[in-house]
């Protein structure tokens, strides 16, 4: 008799389950797997003996075999598929492009969408203010408030504003902004960012046309 208990990592919110005589095992990365075996049986993962609950990180196979010489030829292979916890997908839907503006007094609405395979924990709108010219640049980072709309634990929307007047952008200054989403995993492994976009206030010699994308060949991309 063989039974297998699978305990997903606590952050996932999934319930533990017990499988009787499974032909295959599928488990989320980081799950604890415990075998209960009939008398005279042992289990190994690949070539490594398994004598206690084991935390699975990679796919492979478990081999259940007899301890006695008379049963050494009888081996049951149970494939293990480890499912990776994917990082969130996060996108800025609006405006979703770089902008070159005539003045720094505008307020630009921003719309964000984020999804995750297990569940989202946080969603932020971050920015970097870039001031200066030539080789003398100054960078100031910050986070802007957003209003969250949770369609489910795995699908969120957010809306916010780039209030350029509050950020004190002068001619030639720019804002680089991006959305950052995080799932429930501890540490930075579950963090993902959207594409980054620029909003620049036109400086001397630049002509801004409202609603026109910023030219892609300028030095901001190298910066």
C-alpha positions as CSV (number, residue, x, y, z in Angstrom):
1,X,0.0,0.0,0.0
2,X,1.3,3.4,-1.0
3,X,-0.2,6.8,-0.1
4,X,1.3,10.2,-0.7
5,X,0.4,13.5,1.1
6,X,1.0,16.7,-0.7
7,X,1.2,19.9,1.3
8,X,1.4,23.1,-0.9
9,X,3.4,26.0,0.5
10,X,1.4,28.1,3.0
11,X,1.4,31.3,0.9
12,X,-0.5,29.5,-1.9
13,X,-3.7,29.1,0.1
14,X,-4.2,25.6,-1.4
15,X,-5.3,22.7,0.8
16,X,-3.2,19.6,1.4
17,X,-4.3,16.4,-0.3
18,X,-3.6,12.7,0.0
19,X,-3.3,10.4,-3.0
20,X,-3.7,6.6,-2.7
21,X,-1.5,4.5,-5.0
22,X,-0.9,7.4,-7.5
23,X,0.3,6.7,-11.0
24,X,1.8,10.2,-11.1
25,X,2.2,13.2,-8.8
26,X,1.8,16.9,-9.7
27,X,2.8,19.5,-7.1
28,X,3.4,23.2,-6.8
29,X,7.1,24.1,-6.4
30,X,8.0,24.2,-2.7
31,X,5.3,21.6,-1.7
32,X,6.1,19.0,1.0
33,X,5.6,15.4,0.0
34,X,5.3,12.6,2.5
35,X,5.1,8.9,1.6
36,X,3.3,6.3,3.7
37,X,4.4,2.8,2.6
38,X,3.5,-0.8,3.3
39,X,5.9,-3.1,5.2
40,X,9.1,-3.9,3.4
41,X,9.0,-0.9,1.0
42,X,11.3,2.1,0.6
43,X,11.3,5.1,-1.7
44,X,13.9,7.2,-3.4
45,X,13.8,10.3,-5.6
46,X,16.1,9.5,-8.5
47,X,19.1,8.1,-6.7
48,X,18.5,9.9,-3.3
49,X,16.7,7.9,-0.5
50,X,13.6,9.6,0.8
51,X,13.0,8.9,4.5
52,X,11.1,12.0,5.6
53,X,8.9,14.7,4.2
54,X,10.7,16.2,1.2
55,X,10.3,19.7,-0.3
56,X,10.1,19.4,-4.1
57,X,11.8,21.8,-6.4
58,X,12.4,19.9,-9.7
59,X,10.5,17.4,-11.7
60,X,11.7,13.8,-11.8
61,X,10.4,10.5,-10.5
62,X,10.0,8.6,-7.2
63,X,10.9,4.9,-7.2
64,X,9.2,2.6,-4.7
65,X,11.0,-0.7,-4.2
66,X,11.4,-3.5,-1.8
67,X,14.0,-3.5,1.0
68,X,14.6,-7.3,0.9
69,X,16.8,-8.9,-1.8
70,X,13.9,-11.1,-2.9
71,X,11.9,-8.0,-3.9
72,X,14.7,-5.8,-5.2
73,X,13.6,-6.4,-8.8
74,X,10.1,-5.0,-8.2
75,X,10.2,-1.2,-8.7
76,X,7.3,1.1,-9.1
77,X,8.1,4.5,-10.8
78,X,5.9,7.4,-10.0
79,X,6.6,10.5,-12.2
80,X,6.7,13.9,-10.4
81,X,5.7,17.1,-12.2
82,X,6.7,20.3,-10.4
83,X,4.5,23.2,-11.4
84,X,6.3,26.6,-11.2
85,X,4.6,29.6,-9.6
86,X,4.7,32.2,-12.3
87,X,5.4,35.8,-11.7
88,X,2.5,38.2,-12.1
89,X,1.7,39.7,-15.5
90,X,1.3,43.5,-15.3
91,X,0.5,46.0,-18.0
92,X,-0.1,49.8,-18.3
93,X,-3.1,50.0,-20.6
94,X,-3.3,53.8,-20.7
95,X,-1.7,55.9,-21.9
96,X,0.7,53.0,-22.8
97,X,3.1,55.2,-24.8
98,X,5.8,57.8,-24.3
99,X,4.7,61.5,-24.4
100,X,6.4,64.8,-25.1
101,X,4.4,67.7,-23.6
102,X,4.6,71.4,-24.0
103,X,4.3,72.2,-20.3
104,X,4.6,70.4,-17.0
105,X,1.1,71.4,-15.7
106,X,-0.8,68.3,-17.0
107,X,-2.4,65.5,-15.1
108,X,-2.2,62.2,-17.0
109,X,-4.6,59.3,-16.1
110,X,-3.0,55.9,-15.8
111,X,-4.8,52.5,-16.0
112,X,-3.1,49.3,-14.9
113,X,-4.0,45.6,-15.2
114,X,-2.4,42.8,-13.3
115,X,-3.0,39.0,-13.2
116,X,-1.4,36.1,-11.4
117,X,-1.8,32.3,-11.5
118,X,-2.3,32.0,-7.7
119,X,-3.1,35.4,-6.3
120,X,-1.9,39.0,-6.1
121,X,-0.6,40.6,-3.0
122,X,0.3,44.2,-4.1
123,X,0.1,46.6,-7.1
124,X,2.0,49.9,-7.2
125,X,2.7,52.7,-9.6
126,X,6.3,53.8,-9.3
127,X,8.2,56.6,-11.0
128,X,11.6,58.1,-11.5
129,X,11.9,61.8,-12.0
130,X,14.9,62.7,-14.2
131,X,16.2,66.3,-14.2
132,X,19.3,67.9,-15.7
133,X,21.1,67.9,-19.0
134,X,24.3,66.7,-20.5
135,X,26.2,64.6,-18.0
136,X,24.5,66.2,-15.0
137,X,21.4,64.3,-14.2
138,X,19.5,63.9,-11.0
139,X,17.2,61.0,-10.2
140,X,14.3,61.0,-7.7
141,X,12.2,57.9,-7.1
142,X,8.8,57.6,-5.6
143,X,5.4,55.8,-5.6
144,X,2.1,57.3,-6.6
145,X,-1.2,56.3,-5.0
146,X,-3.6,54.1,-7.0
147,X,-7.2,53.0,-6.6
148,X,-7.6,49.2,-6.7
149,X,-10.4,47.3,-8.2
150,X,-10.1,43.6,-7.4
151,X,-12.1,41.5,-9.8
152,X,-10.8,38.4,-8.0
153,X,-7.8,37.4,-6.0
154,X,-5.9,36.7,-9.3
155,X,-7.1,39.7,-11.4
156,X,-6.7,43.3,-10.4
157,X,-7.2,46.7,-12.0
158,X,-5.8,50.0,-10.8
159,X,-6.1,53.7,-11.8
160,X,-4.0,56.6,-10.8
161,X,-2.7,59.9,-12.1
162,X,0.7,61.4,-13.0
163,X,0.2,65.0,-11.6
164,X,3.1,66.6,-13.3
165,X,2.5,69.9,-11.6
166,X,2.9,68.3,-8.2
167,X,6.1,66.6,-9.3
168,X,7.5,70.0,-10.3
169,X,8.7,69.1,-13.8
170,X,10.5,71.9,-15.6
171,X,11.5,72.2,-19.3
172,X,13.6,69.2,-20.3
173,X,12.6,67.2,-17.2
174,X,11.0,63.8,-17.5
175,X,9.2,61.1,-15.6
176,X,9.8,57.4,-16.1
177,X,6.9,55.4,-14.8
178,X,6.0,51.7,-14.5
179,X,3.6,49.4,-12.6
180,X,5.0,46.8,-10.2
181,X,2.9,43.8,-9.0
182,X,3.8,41.2,-6.4
183,X,2.3,37.8,-5.5
184,X,2.3,36.2,-2.0
185,X,5.7,34.6,-2.2
186,X,8.2,35.8,0.4
187,X,11.1,37.8,-0.9
188,X,11.5,39.3,-4.4
189,X,10.9,36.2,-6.4
190,X,7.2,37.0,-7.0
191,X,7.7,40.6,-8.2
192,X,7.2,41.7,-11.8
193,X,7.2,45.1,-13.5
194,X,5.4,46.4,-16.6
195,X,7.1,48.1,-19.5
196,X,8.4,51.6,-18.5
197,X,7.2,54.7,-20.2
198,X,8.4,58.3,-20.4
199,X,6.6,61.6,-20.1
200,X,8.9,64.5,-20.9
201,X,8.4,68.3,-20.8
202,X,9.7,69.9,-23.9
203,X,13.0,71.7,-23.5
204,X,14.7,74.4,-25.6
205,X,14.6,73.4,-29.3
206,X,11.9,70.7,-28.9
207,X,8.4,71.1,-30.3
208,X,5.7,69.2,-28.5
209,X,2.4,68.3,-30.3
210,X,-0.3,67.1,-28.0
211,X,-1.2,63.5,-28.4
212,X,2.0,62.6,-30.5
213,X,4.3,59.9,-29.2
214,X,7.7,60.9,-28.1
215,X,10.4,60.3,-30.7
216,X,12.2,57.0,-29.9
217,X,15.7,57.9,-31.1
218,X,16.5,60.5,-28.3
219,X,19.0,59.9,-25.5
220,X,16.3,58.9,-22.9
221,X,16.5,55.2,-23.9
222,X,20.3,55.1,-23.3
223,X,19.6,56.8,-20.0
